[in-house]
Amino acid sequence: MPQPTPEEIQEAGRQLQRGGLLGAGSSKYADRIVEEAVAAGANEQDVAMQILSAAADYEPRPWAR
């Protein structure tokens, strides 16, 4: 299995960030990305931190707040 692309990590972070109190987002995609990366030989904590960093950097559109 290949390593996750930066776009996949960004998307996982976006979906994770959208979760919030309303539960509109999902951690399932982030979980899947981490599992695929571990299967490809990546460090689980490194990939999880990249996804969390992407979630922290995500800025929703002003009308979506």
C-alpha positions as CSV (number, residue, x, y, z in Angstrom):
1,M,0.0,0.0,0.0
2,P,1.3,3.5,-0.8
3,Q,1.8,6.2,1.7
4,P,-1.1,8.7,2.0
5,T,-0.7,11.8,-0.1
6,P,-0.7,15.3,1.4
7,E,-4.1,15.8,-0.2
8,E,-5.5,12.8,1.7
9,I,-4.1,14.0,4.9
10,Q,-5.6,17.5,4.4
11,E,-9.0,16.0,3.6
12,A,-8.8,13.8,6.7
13,G,-8.0,16.8,8.8
14,R,-10.8,18.8,7.3
15,Q,-13.3,16.0,8.0
16,L,-12.0,15.6,11.5
17,Q,-12.3,19.4,12.2
18,R,-15.8,19.5,10.8
19,G,-16.9,17.0,13.5
20,G,-17.1,19.6,16.3
21,L,-20.1,19.6,18.5
22,L,-22.6,18.8,15.7
23,G,-20.9,15.6,14.6
24,A,-21.0,16.6,11.0
25,G,-17.5,15.5,10.3
26,S,-16.0,12.0,10.6
27,S,-13.0,10.4,12.1
28,K,-13.5,7.3,10.0
29,Y,-11.6,8.7,7.0
30,A,-8.7,9.8,9.3
31,D,-8.7,6.3,10.9
32,R,-8.6,4.7,7.4
33,I,-5.7,6.9,6.4
34,V,-3.7,6.0,9.5
35,E,-4.4,2.3,9.0
36,E,-3.2,2.5,5.4
37,A,-0.1,4.4,6.3
38,V,0.8,1.9,9.0
39,A,0.3,-0.9,6.5
40,A,2.7,0.9,4.2
41,G,5.3,1.1,6.9
42,A,4.8,4.6,8.3
43,N,4.8,5.5,11.9
44,E,1.3,5.7,13.3
45,Q,1.9,8.7,15.6
46,D,3.6,10.7,12.8
47,V,0.6,10.3,10.5
48,A,-1.9,11.0,13.2
49,M,0.0,14.2,14.1
50,Q,0.0,15.3,10.5
51,I,-3.8,14.8,10.3
52,L,-4.2,16.7,13.6
53,S,-2.0,19.5,12.3
54,A,-4.1,19.7,9.1
55,A,-7.3,19.8,11.3
56,A,-5.8,22.7,13.3
57,D,-4.9,24.6,10.1
58,Y,-8.3,24.1,8.5
59,E,-10.3,27.3,8.2
60,P,-14.0,26.9,7.4
61,R,-15.6,29.2,5.0
62,P,-17.1,32.2,6.8
63,W,-20.7,31.3,5.8
64,A,-20.2,27.8,7.2
65,R,-19.5,28.9,10.7
